[in-house]
Amino acid sequence: SDTLSTAYSQRDATVQERKQLRKNKRVVLSDLKALREQFYAKKKELLEMNSSLKANSKKLGGWNRKVFDLELQESCPWNDKLQKLRDYVGENGKLPELNKRKRGSGEE
């Protein structure tokens, strides 16, 4: 009958559609697997970069300290005043009192 023929035709079309959907699903799953592998590779690369940055930060900190110490050994007005202040504290045990006069008021 025509009705049965139409039903078989629709069923066969649906079976073909299902086969295509399954094929598409396999492609998507394969793509997902590749993306997952790329993700984990990039995650590992990021962890390695973080480790390298941490090591570099320690190295930089050491050099910053070295530069700071060497700067303090250089002769310049700032270092000369710092040494005078250190000498003052060494002799008097504390820093000198600050002048509490307000600027421009002439008051103390």
C-alpha positions as CSV (number, residue, x, y, z in Angstrom):
1,S,0.0,0.0,0.0
2,D,1.0,3.6,-0.5
3,T,0.8,4.3,3.2
4,L,3.2,1.5,4.0
5,S,5.5,2.5,1.2
6,T,5.6,6.1,2.6
7,A,6.3,4.8,6.1
8,Y,9.2,2.7,4.9
9,S,10.5,5.6,2.9
10,Q,10.4,7.9,5.9
11,R,12.0,5.2,8.1
12,D,14.8,4.7,5.6
13,A,15.4,8.4,5.4
14,T,15.6,8.6,9.2
15,V,18.0,5.7,9.3
16,Q,20.3,7.5,6.8
17,E,20.0,10.7,8.9
18,R,20.9,8.7,12.0
19,K,24.0,7.3,10.2
20,Q,25.1,10.8,9.2
21,L,24.5,12.1,12.8
22,R,26.7,9.3,14.2
23,K,29.4,10.0,11.6
24,N,29.3,13.7,12.6
25,K,29.4,12.7,16.3
26,R,32.6,10.7,15.7
27,V,34.2,13.7,13.9
28,V,33.2,16.0,16.8
29,L,34.6,13.5,19.4
30,S,37.8,13.2,17.4
31,D,38.1,17.0,17.3
32,L,37.4,17.1,21.0
33,K,40.1,14.6,21.8
34,A,42.6,16.6,19.8
35,L,41.6,19.8,21.6
36,R,41.8,18.1,24.9
37,E,45.4,17.0,24.1
38,Q,46.3,20.5,23.0
39,F,44.7,21.9,26.2
40,Y,46.8,19.6,28.4
41,A,49.9,20.3,26.4
42,K,49.3,24.1,26.9
43,K,48.5,23.6,30.5
44,K,51.9,21.8,31.0
45,E,53.6,24.6,29.1
46,L,52.0,27.2,31.3
47,L,53.2,25.3,34.5
48,E,56.7,25.3,33.1
49,M,56.5,29.0,32.3
50,N,55.3,29.7,35.8
51,S,58.2,27.7,37.3
52,S,60.7,29.6,35.1
53,L,59.1,32.9,36.1
54,K,59.4,32.0,39.8
55,A,63.1,31.1,39.3
56,N,63.7,34.3,37.4
57,S,62.0,36.4,40.1
58,K,64.4,35.0,42.7
59,K,67.4,35.7,40.4
60,L,66.2,39.2,39.8
61,G,65.7,39.8,43.5
62,G,69.3,38.8,44.1
63,W,70.5,41.2,41.5
64,N,68.3,44.0,42.8
65,R,69.8,43.6,46.2
66,K,73.3,43.6,44.7
67,V,72.6,46.8,42.7
68,F,71.1,48.5,45.8
69,D,74.1,47.6,47.9
70,L,76.5,48.8,45.3
71,E,74.5,52.0,44.9
72,L,75.0,52.8,48.6
73,Q,78.7,52.5,48.2
74,E,78.8,55.1,45.4
75,S,79.8,58.6,46.4
76,C,76.9,61.0,45.9
77,P,75.1,63.7,47.9
78,W,72.3,61.4,48.9
79,N,74.7,58.7,50.2
80,D,76.8,61.3,52.0
81,K,73.7,62.6,53.8
82,L,72.6,59.0,54.6
83,Q,76.0,58.4,56.1
84,K,75.8,61.6,58.2
85,L,72.4,60.4,59.4
86,R,73.8,57.0,60.3
87,D,76.7,58.6,62.1
88,Y,74.2,60.9,64.0
89,V,72.1,57.9,65.1
90,G,75.3,56.0,66.1
91,E,76.3,58.9,68.4
92,N,72.9,59.9,69.7
93,G,71.0,56.6,69.6
94,K,68.0,58.1,67.8
95,L,67.0,60.3,64.8
96,P,66.9,64.1,65.3
97,E,63.6,65.7,66.1
98,L,61.6,66.9,63.1
99,N,60.9,70.5,62.6
100,K,57.1,70.7,63.1
101,R,56.8,74.3,61.8
102,K,54.0,74.7,59.2
103,R,55.2,75.9,55.8
104,G,54.8,79.6,55.2
105,S,53.2,80.2,58.7
106,G,56.4,81.1,60.5
107,E,55.1,79.2,63.5
108,E,56.6,76.2,65.2
